Amino acid sequence: MDPLSSLLSGIRAEGSVVTSAVLSTPWSIHFADQAALTMVTVLRGGGVLHLSDGDSRRVSPGETALVRGPAPFLLADRADRADVVDDPATRYEVACFLCDDEDQYVTPSPDVDATTLVVGVYRTAGLRSDRVLDTLPPVLIVEEEPGVCDWMETVACDAANLQPGSQALMDRMLDWALVCTLRTWFERSGADAPAWYRGLADPVVGPALEAVHRRPTERWTVARMAAEAGVSRALFARRFREVVGSPPLTYVTEHRLDEASDLLTSTDLGVAQIAKAVGYADSFGFSAAFKRARGSSPTTFRRALS
């Protein structure tokens, strides 16, 4: 499993909705879930995102916005938010976690000029997914590939008609869309992309990174990682540090401890079981390494976050 797939394994859409409405100016849609991540894809129409810190960003048809939580935010038809946020007659709410079934939907309309959105909200499961979110700005906007919005609207219409299995289909579609949006963002952000993501595209570093994430319990050495890449040990070590920003074995240790931190907070596995699962021969060596890196023993770390 590559690093992005591994880190995204704890993020899932839940209670996704499609909203379609004709709204007389002024109007606003308030997103109240306080989710770790909210994805808003504009199929038609558009508006201005207003964030809790006062920042605003326009979102146009064919674009997807990812907004980091948990602060609430709103989408309005205009940049001047003062006229729209306090008027109950012009304010709608989307609350995927808090409402059920048809209560999730803004009043639908057959008008082809309606502002049409697909909205997905994401809870995270454990510290693994937080490592992806920590690499993102408060809001990012990505233009979707041609045809993506048409397909999303087809699935969204099926969900709106409450067909059997439509909610699960919608949620999985949004999981797919999230991966595509993040990949597009990381590829466009260049040097701002996480080091592990840049490494995946490197012909020397990439094969080793994938092997480490696929086989975390293997006794990795620089020579063994270099063999995965098919280059000399010296060349591999130099290239890895240039691309990732740390020595190969430092990366392996950090990855193992990150995985261990996630297992400590998201499972009931014992310390010895977690040590084995992340590649340590025994719990003593694992506990010592964990305490050096995290400042507390695995047991204390688990207790503090429980």
Protein Blocks (a to p, Z undefined) as FASTA:
>chain_A
ZZklmmmmmgccehiacdddddddddddddfklpabdcdddfbgcdddddfkopacddde
hiacddddfbdcdddfbfblmlmmmmmklcccddfklpgcjllpccddfbfkbccddddd
dddedjklmmmmmmpcfbdcddddehklmmmmmmmmmmmnopghklmmmmmmmmmmmmmm
mmmmmmmnmmmpcfklmmmmpmklmmmmmmmmmmmmbccdfklmmmmnopafklmmmmmm
mmnopafklmmmmmmmmmmmmmmmmmcbdfklmmmmnopabfklmmmmmmmmnopafklm
mmmmZZ
